[in-house]
Amino acid sequence: MCLFRTGDGSLSMRHPRHGEGYHPREGARTQAERLYLEASGVTAFARPRVVEVGFGLGLNFAVTLARVRERGGWLDYRAVEAEPAPWEVVAEVMGEILPELPGLLEPHWGRSVVVVGEGFRLELALGRAERWSLPAEWADAVYFDPFSPRVNPVVWTPWVFARMYRALKPGGVLVTYSVAGRVRRGLEQAGFEVERIPAWGRKRHWLRARKSDAPPHEVEEGYEGVEGRA
Ligand SMILES: C[S@@+](CC[C@H](N)C(=O)[O-])C[C@H]1O[C@@H](n2cnc3c(N)ncnc32)[C@H](O)[C@@H]1O
């Protein structure tokens, strides 16, 4: 198992095939808080609706739920995962944030499932983001977290971004760590207004993409290859 402690003490894992970390080595939890939770604006909602591409080790979910609970809110979370990580790793990572979560999820791991617990509803879909069906104008925020475009280019496409655009409410926000030119252009092609925002750790910038009031752009399915740095 390639489990390791990141700089802020929280756990993460390296993918056994391509070697990329599930989270940055400077701090898994810090990225979850600063990029996904805070830069997305989720903290402003008492009852946020979040979509996540790449449930991974469940860290973003657990960190978001912990914050929502502190404020007595309710979290509605829909996530997709193509290749579920080993359960022991997920249980350890999530359990460090919210100890009761592993017990709720364990019986269902590796399947599509809806779990309802204290302060949340989680709909976890087993499958690929490219084919994931989501309700229109549902989400306040999208956490776009499917490994980097370098190792996983097929998901960083205008086609997938357009699906996220449709799933967001007007004014909703997609956040991600990649600022590669092709990613920015792909998001704009799908209809988003894109800005670079200050990042943390090794990265200078992250991306925030906002849905305008305009209808989604027509984007053809397909993959041209998204190159460039993450
Ligand atoms: C960087 S990790 C996500 C970390 C996670 N968000 C967390 O908080 O622990 C990327 C995840 O995206 C998943 N993934 C990659 N490509 C995908 C795709 N096309 N559809 C769905 N999930 C995908 C991977 O299997 C992996 O679990």
The ligand as a Gaussian input file, in Angstrom:
#p B3LYP/6-31G(d) Opt

LIG

0 1
 C       -6.827000      12.731000      -7.053000
 S       -7.844000      11.371000      -6.704000
 C       -9.245000      12.084000      -5.881000
 C       -9.059000      12.374000      -4.427000
 C      -10.386000      12.595000      -3.729000
 N      -11.119000      13.693000      -4.288000
 C      -10.285000      12.697000      -2.233000
 O      -10.773000      13.688000      -1.667000
 O       -9.727000      11.783000      -1.621000
 C       -8.559000      11.044000      -8.297000
 C       -9.665000      10.013000      -8.315000
 O      -10.380000      10.180000      -9.530000
 C      -10.736000       8.911000     -10.017000
 N      -10.973000       9.045000     -11.474000
 C      -10.033000       9.228000     -12.430000
 N      -10.606000       9.314000     -13.644000
 C      -11.930000       9.196000     -13.455000
 C      -13.055000       9.202000     -14.324000
 N      -12.908000       9.346000     -15.637000
 N      -14.294000       9.051000     -13.793000
 C      -14.439000       8.887000     -12.459000
 N      -13.407000       8.863000     -11.581000
 C      -12.165000       9.022000     -12.067000
 C       -9.546000       8.046000      -9.653000
 O       -9.876000       6.656000      -9.659000
 C       -9.178000       8.580000      -8.282000
 O       -9.832000       7.873000      -7.273000

